[in-house]
Amino acid sequence: MIIRFRTPLGMHRKDFAGHSTVQHLIEEVSAFLKVRGTSVTLFKDQQQTCPLQPRDTLTGSNLQHGDMIWAVTSQFEKQTAQPSSITAAATLATSSSSETDLSSTSNSSSKRKAATREIVEDAVDIEVAKKDGKVPRKSAEGSKKLTVDDLPLDAFDPKILEERSLKFMSFHAYIRKLRQTAMKPSLSSHAITFPELSRHKLEHSHSSAKQASVKDMARAMTLNRPKFRFVDHLEFADAKIIDGFLDGWRQSGQQRVGWMYGTYEAYDFVPLGIKGEVQAIYEPKQEGNANSISIEDDPDLEKIDEIANALGLRRVGLIFTDLEALKGQSGKVVNSRNEHNYFLRSNEIILAAHLQNKYPSPCKLAADGVFGSKFVTAVLTGDEENNVAVQAY
């Protein structure tokens, strides 16, 4: 289970086993803060009324995957005097521009300001957030007389999505929609409440099979259609990048997998959109055949990341092939992934989700400083015309 820590030096997270003890958590926090373990106390609540006992196990302490723990240490008296927290409702000042400053809400008698967290968002998010998000109408171009129908539309307006055949709005357009919904004229004063973004967590019962009952069963979960995308488009800087990656399959007949390195840029076709631009593909050590691939440990991968960072690039996604030559037609491949069959296999979806959790997107509006991910999973496979095409998710 992943346990999140709110410490005087910021957020921290670590994966633990259910049989681990609270003492293991204290040692982890002590190493993160670089303080003595005896000076650290962990609490289950922000008010510091429920201390955790070092000898108890995580399961025995009723800790579950995704839970937040508050860490207090005497060596950070100034910071712990006012523990930082952003609650489920946050305050958005109307005087701010596209950058949103959030502060925590408290009881009706008094309100305390939450300590400012240093969250560095991606450069593309900062760039896109500064845009006004208005989309001019074509009918208003070159016209001297403007009507109501000629006024620019918001980035989240359904008319824009329909005109441009877009299935989803961008993440930043979704944020603007939330902000507009929150800023109602009926609200008094200059401060309004803004719905904070949060990450969903699953809770599982630790009861044994003999004692299990309906009450102990995991909560029901409903999967809703996504309303937005974190990355709206994926493109390659040069066709030779894909061609070079395909050479491995052409020469061996074995499926291939590679890490995509590039940048995230603003994408104007989708209002307030973001695109991933791939500059290179690195193929790690792997074992493949005509039907599957397995990635092996690659000692050079860390060096590759360092070189990419020095060049201003980052790991933006994973790409793999699922190709089968179409018999009797040169250069054509089988169209196996379609609406009548499948688009992604279950193990591929699990891998994509794992990688998105591993590479989260920093976000100042989220309680733990990250929300969603820009990490892209792409498949090289046959399209409806039996040509090699890229399907990105």
N, C-alpha and C positions, 0 to 999 in steps of 0.2 A: 504494500500500500504506500502511496505517496502522502507524506505528511508535510504540511506547509508551516513555516515558522515566521512569525512577525517579531523581529528583533530591533534593538536600537539602531542597528546599521542597515536596516532594510529587510526585504523579503528573502527567504531562503527555503528551499525544498529538498527533500531527500526521500529515497525509496527504502522502506523498511519491511521486514517480515512481520507477520502478525504475532509471532512468539518473541519478538524483540522486546526488551524492557525499556522503561522510561529512562533508565540510566544511559542507554544507547543514544536516546534523543538528546540528553543533556551533554554527552560527549561530543555529539555532532554540532550542537549549537556553540559549545565552548571552543571547538576548533574553528568555527566560522567567525566568532567574535574575537578569537585569540585571547581568551581569558581563562581563569581557573574554573574547573568544573564545579567546585564547591560554592562558587559565587552565583551560579545560575539556578533559577527556579522557573519551572514551566507551569502554565495555567491553561485550562480549557476555555476560559472566558476572558474577555477584555477587562472586566471589572476586577479580575484577580481574586475571585472568591473560591475557585475550585482548583487547588494545586494538585499536580500529578505526583504520585509517589514513585521514587526511583526504582523500587523493587518490583513494581507492578508491570505486567506485560501490556502491550498495546491493546490486545484483545480484551484483557481483563479491565482495562481502563475505558472500554467502550469507544476506542478510537477507530475511525473508519477511513477508507480511502478518500483523500482530498480534504480531511479535516484541518482546521487552522489551530495552531498552538501559539500562545503568547509567551515570549521569553523575557524574563526580567533578571538583571544582574546588577549587583551593587557597584560595579565598576563603571556603570553608565547612568549615574543618578540623574543627570540632567535630562537624558533622553527618556528614562523610564518614568520620570515624574508625570509626564503626559504621554501615555502610550498612543502611538499613531494608529489610526484606523479610519477606514472609509466604509461607512455603513451602507445598507441596502438602498438608502435614498441619499443623494448628494446634492449639494447646493451649486447652482450655476448662476453666476452673476451676469445679468443682461448687458452690462456695459462691456463685457469682454467681446472680442472679435471671434474669429474662427477657432482660436485656442480656448479650451474650456478649463477653468480652474474649479476643482472640486474640493469641497470641505465637508467634514462629517457633520451629521445632524445628531442632536442629543435630545434629552427630555424637554418638556414644554417650559420648565422653569428656567433653564439656562442652556446655552449652546456654546460648545467649545470648538475651537478651530483645530482641525487635524494637522499633524506635522506634515510638512511638504515632503513628498517622496521624489527622489531624483530618478525619474524614468526617462531614458533617452529613446525616443521613438525613431523609427526608420526615417531617413531623409525624405523618401518619397511621400510618407504620410504627412510630414511637416509641410512639404510643398503643396500637396493636394488640399490640405486643410485650409490653406491660405486663399484658395479660390472661392469666388462668390457662389459657385454652383448653379448659376443661371444659364439656361440654354436658350439662345435667341431663336425666334421663329423665322422660317424662310420667307413667309409672306410679308414680314416687316423689312426685309432687306431692300434698300433703295426706295422705300416708300416714304413720302413726306407726311402722309396722314396715317396715324396709328390708331387702331381700335383696341378694344379689350382683347380680342383674339390674337392681336399682334404682340402682346406682352410676353416677355421671356418666361419660360417654364422652369420649375424647380428640377433639380437633377433626378429626383425620385418620382416625377410625374409619370403616371401610366402611359400617357400619350407619347412620351419620348421613347419608352421601352417598346411600344407598339410600332412607332415609325421606323425604328432602327432594328426591329426584329430581335430584341434582347429579352432573354428569359429572366434575367435577374438584374437588379440594380447593383451598384458598387457598394462596398462597405461604407465609404464616406457619405454616399448618398443616403444610405440607411441611417447613419448618425444624424444627418440634417433632418430627416423625416422625424426621428425621435425628438430632436430638439424643437422642431416646429410644433409637434404635438404637445410638448411640455409647456411651451410658451403661450399660454392661453390669456386673452385679454381680461378674463374674469379674475385672474389671480391678482391679489393686492401686493403692494410693496415692489421693490426692485429685484427681489430674489425669488427664484422659482425652484421647484424640485425637479431634478433630472433623473430618469431611470438609469441606474448604474448597470453597466454590462457585467454579467457574471458567467462563470463557467459551470456547467452542470456536472454533478457528481452522482455516481450510483452507490447505493447503500446495500450491503449484502448481510444476511443473517449469519451469525457465527454459531447458532444453535446446532446441536447434533441431530442426526437424522431421526433418532428415537424420540426426541423431544420436539421435533418440528411441528408446527401447526400453521394454520392459515395466517395468523398474526405474524409469524416469523418469516413468511415468504417475502422475497424481494419485491419492492414496489413496482407497480406496472409502469411502463415507459412508452410514450407515444412519440414516434418519429415524425416530425413535421417537415414539409418541403422548405428548403432554405429560402430566405428572402433576399439574400445578397451574396456576393462573392468577394473574397479577399483579393484574389487576382482575377482580373477580367479577361486576360488574353495572354497567350504564350507565343513568342516568336523567336526565331533563330537569326542571329546577325548575318550569317552566311549559309547558303545551301550546302557548302562543302562540309559544314559541321555534321549535318545529318548523313551526307553521303559517306563521310569517313567512318561514321559509326556503323553504317550499314555494311561496310566492307567486311567486317568480322563475320556477319551472318552469311554474306555472299560466298565467302571463301571456305567456311566450315560447315554451313548448314545448321549451326548451333545458335540457340537464342542468346542474346547479349544484354547486358545491363550496364548502366553508367550513371555517374553523378553529373548533373548539369550545373555549370558555374556561369554566373552572369550578374545582372543587376535588376533592380525593380525601378521602373520608370512610370511617369504619368501617361495615361492612355486616354486620349481625348474623345475617341469614338464612343466610349461609355462615359457618360457624365461623371466627373470626379473618379474616374477609373484608374486602375493600376495594371501594368503589364509586366511580365517577366521576360527579359531579353537575355537569351542564352548566348554566351560568347565561346564556350568550350564544353566538351564532354570528356570526363575522365573515366576510363573503364578500370575498376578495381580488380583485384584478383578474384576470379570466379570459376565455377565449374558448371558447364552447361551442356545440354543436349538439344535434340530437336523439339522437345516439349517442355523443358523446365530449365531454371537457372538457380544456382545457390551462390550467394556472395560469401567469400572467405575473408578472414582477417587480413587486412592490408596494412603493413607497418609504414608504408609510404603515404597513407592517406592524410595523416597529420601534417606532413611536409607539403602536400599538395594544397591543403587549406591555407597554410601560411603563405605559400607563393601566390595563391589566388587573392588573398587579402592584401598582399603587397601591390598587386596589380589593380586593386579597387574592385575585385570581384568577390562573390560569396556563393555558397552552395544554395541554389534556388530550387532544386528539385531532383527527382530520380526519373530516369527513362529506361524502358526495357522494350525488347522486341517480342512480338508474337506473330511470326511470319511463317507462311507455308506457300511454297511456289505453286502456282496454278498450272497443272499439267497441260502441256500443249500450247501454252501461251507465254512467250518470252517476256519477262519483265512484269508479269502480272502475279498477284498473290491472292490467296483465298480470303474472302470476306467472312470471318468467323465471329466478329464482335458486332452485333447489330441488335435492333429492337426485338427480333424474333429469337435471339439466342441469349446473349449477355453482353455487358460492356466491361465489367470487371469481375474477376472471380473473388470468392470470399476471402481467400488468403491475401489477395492483392489489396483488398479494401482494408484488411487488418494492418498490412504493412504501411499503406498510405496514412492511416490514422495514427499509427505509431510514430511515423516520421513527422507528422504535423504536431504531435505532442512534444516531440524532441526539439523541434524548431518553432517555438511559439512566436507570435508577433507582439512586440511591446506596445502597450496601450495605456495611456494615462487615465482612461475612463474605467478601466477594469479594477476590481478590488485587489487582485494580486499582481497588477502591473503588466499582465499579458492577457491577450484575448485572441483566440483563433490562431491561424497560421497562414503564411504566404507560400508555404512549401508546396510545390506542384508535383504531381505524379503523372507521367506521360507514357503513352503506349504507342509504339510504332507497329501498325497493323494494316490490314487491307480495308479499303473503304468500299462503298457500294459499286464503284466502277472498277474494283479489283486493283487499284493503284495503292502504293504505299503512302500512308497518311499518318499524321500525328493526332492522337486523341489525348487531350490534357484534362486533368481533374485537379 
